[in-house]
Amino acid sequence: MYVEGKLQNKVIAILSEIAQRSKNSPGPPDRTPLFEIAGISRDLIDSMSDIVWAINPEHDHLSNLGYRMRRLATDLLGSQMALEFRSFVADHDLRIGANVRRQVYLIFKEAIHNVVRHSGASRVAVGFDRVQDSLVLQLTDDGKGFDPAAGYDGHGLINMRKRAAGLGASLELRSEPGHGATLKLIVHLEQQRPWQH
């Protein structure tokens, strides 16, 4: 938290200085240097927050990951889309490493962002559970769908697949135009330990 606080202070100082120099900046409001730097700084702080959370040993239980994902989905979907979040991880909580937590969370975060930006969905269903020796995350929306085989300019799907491959996990994406989309991530847990207080 100390590192994150110092970063926020520096960003605020930079933005204040640019605001003083850009008071009469020409161009539309969403293309001014101040607007763009503010967006970049928000993304940077958000990324730092994810890293600080992931490396904190107090968050190394499966239930902590489930709670953070639920909170993210609730915040991002807001009142625009109905959310159903089902998870029973607390029933068989276990410790997982920082890298697994971080990569699973970032895959989920990218998927939720994609739903918000591109799907046009009204409902989103999330399932997050441990099934035998695997961690299973499934996200389904009732949006406009797309062709997963088609090329896209963004790096979202590529990044999700790279993160899954880095975990030795399987990532399946099913969709077709007009019929929503389903993303399913299966992470095989190599080490299982009961929840210890």
Secondary structure as UniProt FT lines:
FT   HELIX           2..21
FT   TURN            23..24
FT   HELIX           29..31
FT   HELIX           33..55
FT   HELIX           57..59
FT   HELIX           62..77
FT   TURN            78..80
FT   STRAND          82..87
FT   HELIX           89..92
FT   STRAND          94..95
FT   HELIX           98..114
FT   HELIX           115..119
FT   STRAND          123..131
FT   TURN            132..133
FT   STRAND          134..141
FT   TURN            148..149
FT   HELIX           156..166
FT   TURN            167..168
FT   STRAND          170..175
FT   TURN            177..178
FT   STRAND          181..188
//
